[in-house]
Amino acid sequence: MPAPSTEALHAALATVDDPEIRKPITELGMLESVEAGEDGQVQVTVLLTVPGCPMKDTITREVTKAVSQVEHVTGVDVRLGVMSDEQRGSLKDQLRGGQAEREIPFAQPDSLTTVYAIASGKGGVGKSSVTVNLAVALAEEGLRVGVVDADIYGFSVPRMLGVSQPPTQVDDMILPPVTEQSGVKVISIGMFVPGNQPVVWRGPMLHRAMQQFLADVYWGDLDVLLLDLPPGTGDIAITVAQLLPSSELIVVTTPQQAAAEVAERAGAIALQTHQRLAGVIENMSWLEMPDGSRQELFGSGGGRSVAESLSRSIGAEVPLLGQVPLDVALREGGDQGLPVVTEHPDSPAATALRGIARQLARRGRGLAGRKLGITPTARV
């Protein structure tokens, strides 16, 4: 039996992506060697970015699977090594594209990433549930999506997405965990806090944490970045406006007027920060009864009221993006780390959330702050 082709083996390994970076291991300098014997046994040596990489079992499994499909291969032995300091440095330079380490890619004029900051006036309106399910629904639309759990005190996004593995740190660069089903990348302060320990920080610490989430985390090429903001108009909301001036606000409210009035204040911060308002989402709009009727437990009209009030304030239309009904499946999905848009796609809440995601997916990154590639010429 002839030995497996070296070209075929390299082609097969080029289909194996690093689970965190989402690029082929052959492009990242992770493939150290491939040796094939006359008996069809293949030995592959892969260099992990750091010792004890949490994704080493996944890499071993995917390499074995890819190589096993090559003609004349009878067995695969995957050996794992660790990159040297020089190799890690080269990888960091490659991923950052030679940019300054402290630079926030989403704040650059040529960034193609649309950034949505999901805000609310008060807690308990389901902002995080909306953020998580929008992220997954946008990914299902074929977009590359990242989520920053910017609610430093009330972090909950990793649990809702079903993410339990910690980030991988390559020197001072952080590789965010990636959800298996949807491929959504996520970072949260909860990944760095042991147990359920509270975070007791003030303004400067909060600003620094957000800066690290945006500059030190390797996000890759994202189409959409969602930030789950804490309720209100405090330090984090101001920091996001400073670090990401082209970000757009999405305000989440419930139908009741008391919540709507507070939500208006959260949206009105755009007047001071000069951010664009992408729209309003009304959550917990009604409960669908077995007979098909709707029970409006929290009243009605709050979302429409917020959208109209903000439209008058800024002098431009702020749309009501959608109304999300109360749904037990939505709550259960959040508790279990199984977003309702994938687990129960035909449920009332999932249908509404996927409809909102489709609207956002059709919107492109605005021209504000971007280089247009136009060179002025002298008049004739």
N, C-alpha and C positions, 0 to 999 in steps of 0.2 A: 504494500500500500504506500503511495507517495505521501511525503510529509505535507502538512497544510501550507498553503501559500502565505508568505510573509505579507504580501500586499493585501490579501484577503483578511488576514488577522488584523492588520492596522485599520482597514476599512470597517471591520466589525467594531473595533474598540472606539472608533470615531463616532459611533452612534451612542456611546455611553456618556451621559452627562453627569457632572458632579451634582448631587441632589440639592446642594445649597446655592451654588453659583449658577447652575443651569446652563453650563457650557461644556462642550466635550472635554473629557480628561486629556485627550491628545493635544488640545489647544492650550491647556493650562499647565503643561509641564509635569503632569502627574504620572504619566506613563514612563517608567524608567526603562523597562526592557520587556521583550516578548521573545521567548525561545520555544521552538517547536522541534520535537524529536521525530525520528523515522517511524516510531510506533504511534504517532498521532497525539501524544501527550504534549500539552502546551503549558508552559509556565509563564505567568504574567506577574510582573512586579509593579505595583502602584504605590506612588508616594502620597500619603495623606498630608493635608495642609498643617495639621497639628497632631501631637500625640493624643491618643484617646478620642479621636474624632467620633462624634455621636452617630455619624452616618456610615461608619466603616462596614457594617453588615450589609447595608443597602448597596454600597459600591461593590463589595465582593459578589453579592448576588447578581447584580446587573452585568458585571464583567463576565462572570461565569456563563450567564445566559447568552450574552452576545457571542462569545468565542465558541461556545458549544454548537452554534448553528453554522459554523464555517465547515466546509467540506473537508473530510478526512480527519477531523478532530475526534479523538476517542476519549479525551479527558482533559480537565482544566484544573490547574493548581494556581490559585491567586495568593500572592505574597504581598504583605503590606509593609511599607517603610514609611519614613517621615521626611518631609522636605527639610533641607538645611536652611539656615538663616538667609543665605544668599538666594536660594530658590524661592523662599517666601517673599523676599524683597522684590524679586523680579515679578512674581505673581501680583503683588500689590501694585507695582508700577503698571503692569499690563491692564489690570482691572480699572485702575483710575485714569488710564489714558494719559499719564504724565501730568495730570492736574494737581494743583496744590492740595495737600491733605485736608485742610480745614474748609475746603470749598463745598458749598451745598449745590449739587448739580441741578436741582429743581428751581433754583433761584437764578440760573444763568439765562441770558436773553435767548439763547438758541435751544433751550430745553423744549422738548416735544411732549413732556408729561403734563397732563391736566391734574391739578391739585385741588381737591375738595376738602374743606374743613367742615366737619359735621358738628353743628353747634345746637345748643338748647338754652333756654332761659333758666330752667330749673331741672333738678334730677327727677328720675322716675318716669320720664316720658318715652323711654325705650330707644334712646339715641344710639346706644351701643348695639342693640339688636338690629336696628336699621343699618348701621354702618357695616356690620359683619355680613349681613345678607346681601347688601348692595355690592360689597366686594366680591362675593362668590358669584352673584348674578352677572356682574360685569366680566368676570373671568370666563363665565360660560358663553358670553358674547364674543369670546376670542381675544379679549384684551389682557395685557400683562398688568397685574394689579398688586399694589403694596398697601399695607395698612400700618399706620403708626398709632399705637394706643397712647394718645397724648393726655388721657385722664390719669395723671400721675397718682392722685390719691385714691381714685376709684377704679383702678385697672381691672378689666374683665374680658377683654378681647381674646386673649389666648385660649381661655376656657371655652368661650363661645365658638371659636374656630376649631376646637379639638386639638390644639397644639400644646404639647407637653415637653418637647425636647428643648434644651437651652440653645442659645446662639453659639456659633463657633467663632472664636476670636483668633484672627491671624495677626499677631503683633497688636497694632492699634486699630486694625480694621475688623469690623464685626460682620459676620455673615448671618443674615436673619433666617430663622426657621421658615420652611415652606410647607404649606398644607398639601397633603398627598393627593386628594381628589381634585382640588381646584387650582393648585399651583400658586395660591396667594401667598405673598411674602408678608411677614408680620414681625413687629418689634414692640416690646412693652417693658416698662420698668419692672413689671411683675416677674419677668424672666431673670432678674438680677437680685430679687429680694427673697430670702429664705422663708419658706412656709407662707403664712398669711400675715407677715409682719407689716405694720403700717409704715407709710412713707411720711416723714415729718420734715418737710423742706419749706424754705421761703423763696422769694423771688429769684435771686441770683442762681440758686441751685436748680430751680425749675428751668430757667433759661438755658443753663449749661446742659441739662439733660436733653432738652429738645434739640439743641445744636448738635449734640453727639448722635442722636437718632437720625438726623438728616445728613450730617457730614461724614460721620465715622462708619455708618452702616453701608455696606455695598448693596445697593438696590438693583443694579443692572439697568437695562433699558425698560423702563415702565411706561405704559400708556396712561395709567391712572394711579394716583396716590391719594388715599383717603386718610384723614386725620380725625380720630375720635376725640373731640375736645371735651374738657370738663365743663359742667354746667356754668352758666354765667359769663361775665365779661372780665375775668381776672387776668392774672399774669400770663397764663398760657395763651389765651386768645391774643393778647398784645404781642407776645413773643412770636407766634406764628405769623402775624401780620408783618412783623419786622423782618423775619428770616425768609418768608415766602410772600413777598408783596404781590405776586400774580395769582395767589391762591384765591379760590372762590368759596363763598359761604353757602352752606345748605342748612336751613333752620328746621329743626324738628320740634313739633308741638303736639298737644292733644286738643280735642275739640272744645274743651271747657274754656270759658272766657278768662278765668283767673290765670290759667296756664298760657293762654294766647297773649295776654298783656305782657307777661314776663318774657315770652319768646320774642316779642317785638323789640324789646330792649337788646336782646342778644343779636338780632339782625341789624339793628340800628348802629351797632359798632362799626359796620362797614362804612358809614358816613365819615367816621373819624380816621379809620385805617385805610380808606380808599380801596377797599377790596370790592370785588364784584359779587353780587348776590345771585347765585344760580337758581334759587327757588326755595320753596317751603314744602315740607312733608308733614302731613297730619297722620299721627299714629293713634291707635286705639279708637278709630273712628266709630265703629259700631260692632255689635255682636250679632252674627248671623244665627237666627233661631232655626230649629228643625223644620218649621213650616215655611221657611224661606223669607220670613219677615226680618226686619232689622231692629235690634234694641240698642238705642243710642244711650249707653250708660253714662257717658261724660258730656252729654249735650251735643250740640252740632254747631258747625260754622266757624270754629276756632282757626282752622288752617286757612280758610278763605279770608277771614278777617285779617290775619297776620300778613298774608300775601298782598292784600289790597292796601293795608296801612303802610307797609314797607315800599310799595310801588309809589305811593304819594310822597313818602319821605325822600326817596332818592330821585324821583322824577323819571323813572324808567320801570318797565314792567318786570315784576317779580312773580313768576308763575307758581301756581300750586301744582307741584310735580305729581302728587298723588295722595290717596287716602288709604291707609293700611288698617284693615279691621282687626279687632281682637281675635286671637286665634291660639288655642291651647297648644297646637303644634309648634307655633313660633316660640312660646315659652319653653316647651319641653326640649326643642332643638338647641336653645341657648344653654340649658342646663347640661345637656349631654354632649355638647360640642359637635352637633350635627345640624348645620344651618338648614332652615326649613325650605329654602329655595331648591335644595338638592334632595333632601329626604322626603319632602311632601310637595313636589312642584305644582300640584294642582289644587293645593289648599288655598283658601281665600287670601291669606296674608302673602303667601309665596307668589300668587298671581299678581297682586298689587305691586310687590317689590320688584319682580322681574319687569313689569311694565315701566316702573321708574328707571330701572337700570338701562332699559332699551333707549329711553329718552336721553339719558346721560351719555350713553355710548355713541349716539349720533352727533353729539356736540363735540366740536373740535377745540383744541387749545386756542384761546383768544390771541389777538395780535398785540395786546398791551405789553410793552417792554421788550418786544422781540425785534431782532434785526431783520429788516426787510430786504437787504441786499441791494438797495437802491443808491446809486452814486449821483449826486447833483452835477449837472453840466452847465456850462456858461450859456447865457442867452446869445443868440445870433444877432 
